[in-house]
Amino acid sequence: MSEWARAHFFVGGNANRPPVTMELERIRDAAERAAHTAGVEVVDVEWKIGKQRFLRVYIDKPGGISHRDCEAVSEQLGVLLDIEDLVPGPRYILEVSSPGLDRKLTKAPDFERFTGRLARISTMEPVENSTFFEGRLAGYRDGLVKLDVKGRIIELPLTGIRKANLVVEW
């Protein structure tokens, strides 16, 4: 296995250019194109700046992803980012990985796909006097995420969800 396949990251960027504003939507579009080519979906794209600059892309597909999937998306996306000059400024690290067992849920299809799984959801505004819910996903319809909390279905507006994650069950 190559070093690239184990690490799943790519260091790019031009250290001699001054930093400029990022266009995360254009980066997400490039990630979607690279993922489509590899037969996977983009779950999330994150840009983090600390001691180093990180562009993290989470990918998935039914049955889970492999190292080879990460490698394929990383190689393709690295080329797109450089050709389209989408990450201006100093060097950055591109990391492509699985969303993990406690993955974020952000889009309507996520709530449908993981019906029956345990999830934690927090809302921006109270729903039935609460902003925190834990229960089994019961689907999605007409803008509402359905959550089975102890045998009772609670409907949460997708647009009002602050954070939602699957819960790891052992």
WOJO-V144945 format. One record per pair of residues at least 24 apart in sequence whose C-alpha atoms are under 10 Angstrom apart, sorted by the first residue. I is the first residue (numbers start at 1). J is the second residue. Records with the same first field share a line. If there is no record, write none. Layout:
BEGIN
I = J, J
END
This chain:
BEGIN
1 = 67, 68
2 = 71
4 = 67, 70, 71, 74, 75
5 = 66, 67, 68, 69, 70, 71, 72, 74, 75
6 = 67, 68, 70, 71
7 = 67, 70, 71, 95, 96, 97
8 = 67, 68, 69, 70, 71, 72, 73, 74, 75, 93, 94, 95, 96, 97
9 = 54, 55, 56, 70, 71, 74, 75, 78, 92, 93, 94, 95, 96, 97
10 = 54, 55, 71, 74, 75, 77, 78, 79, 92, 93, 94, 95, 96
11 = 53, 54, 55, 78, 91, 92, 93, 94, 95
12 = 78, 79, 81, 82, 87, 88, 89, 90, 91, 92, 93, 94
13 = 78, 81, 82, 85, 86, 87, 88, 89, 90, 91, 92, 93
14 = 82, 85, 87, 88, 89, 90, 91, 92
15 = 88, 89, 90, 91, 92
16 = 89, 90, 91
17 = 88, 89, 90, 91
18 = 88, 89, 90
19 = 87, 88, 89, 90
20 = 87, 88, 89, 90
21 = 86, 87, 88, 89
22 = 47, 86, 87, 88, 89
23 = 86, 87, 88
24 = 55, 86, 87
26 = 81, 84, 86, 87
27 = 55, 57, 77, 80, 81, 84, 85, 86, 87
28 = 57
30 = 76, 77, 78, 79, 80, 81, 84, 86
31 = 57, 58, 59, 73, 74, 76, 77, 78, 80, 81, 96
32 = 57, 59, 73, 77
33 = 73, 76, 77, 80
34 = 72, 73, 74, 75, 76, 77, 78, 79, 80
35 = 59, 60, 61, 69, 70, 72, 73, 74, 76, 77
36 = 73
37 = 72, 73, 76
38 = 68, 69, 70, 71, 72, 73, 76
39 = 69, 72, 73
40 = 64, 65, 69, 70, 73
41 = 65
42 = 73, 96, 98, 99
43 = 98, 99, 103, 104, 105, 106, 107, 110
44 = 98, 99, 103, 104, 105, 106
45 = 95, 96
46 = 95
47 = 92, 93, 94
48 = 92, 93
49 = 92
52 = 90, 91, 92, 93
53 = 89, 90, 91, 92, 93, 94
54 = 91, 92, 93, 94, 95
55 = 87, 92, 93, 94, 95, 96
56 = 93, 94, 95, 96, 97
57 = 94, 95, 96, 97, 98, 99
58 = 95, 96, 97, 98, 99, 100, 103
59 = 96, 97, 98, 99, 100
60 = 97, 98, 99, 100
61 = 98
62 = 113
64 = 98, 99, 100
65 = 97, 98, 99
66 = 97, 98
67 = 96, 97, 98
69 = 96, 97, 98
70 = 95, 96, 97, 98
71 = 95, 96, 97
72 = 96
73 = 97
100 = 166, 168
101 = 165, 166, 167, 168, 169
102 = 164, 165, 166, 167, 168, 169
103 = 164, 165, 166, 167, 168
104 = 163, 164, 165, 166, 167
105 = 161, 163, 164, 165, 166
106 = 158, 159, 161, 162, 163, 164, 165
107 = 158, 159
108 = 139, 140, 141, 142, 143, 144, 145, 158
109 = 139, 140
110 = 137, 139, 140
111 = 137, 138, 139, 140, 141, 144, 145, 146, 147, 158, 164, 166
112 = 137, 138, 139, 140, 141, 145, 146
113 = 137, 139, 140
114 = 138, 139, 166
115 = 139, 140, 146, 147
116 = 147, 148
117 = 147, 166, 167, 168, 169
118 = 147, 148, 149, 165, 166, 167, 168, 169
119 = 147, 148, 164, 165, 166, 167, 168
120 = 147, 163, 164, 165, 166, 167
121 = 145, 147, 156, 161, 162, 163, 164, 165, 166
122 = 156, 160, 161, 162, 163, 164, 165
123 = 156, 157, 158, 159, 160, 161, 162, 163, 164
124 = 159, 160, 161, 162, 163
125 = 157, 160, 161, 162
126 = 156, 160
127 = 154, 155, 156, 157, 160
128 = 154, 155, 156
131 = 156, 160, 161, 162
132 = 161, 162, 163, 164
133 = 164
134 = 164, 165, 166, 167
135 = 166, 167
136 = 166, 167
137 = 166
END
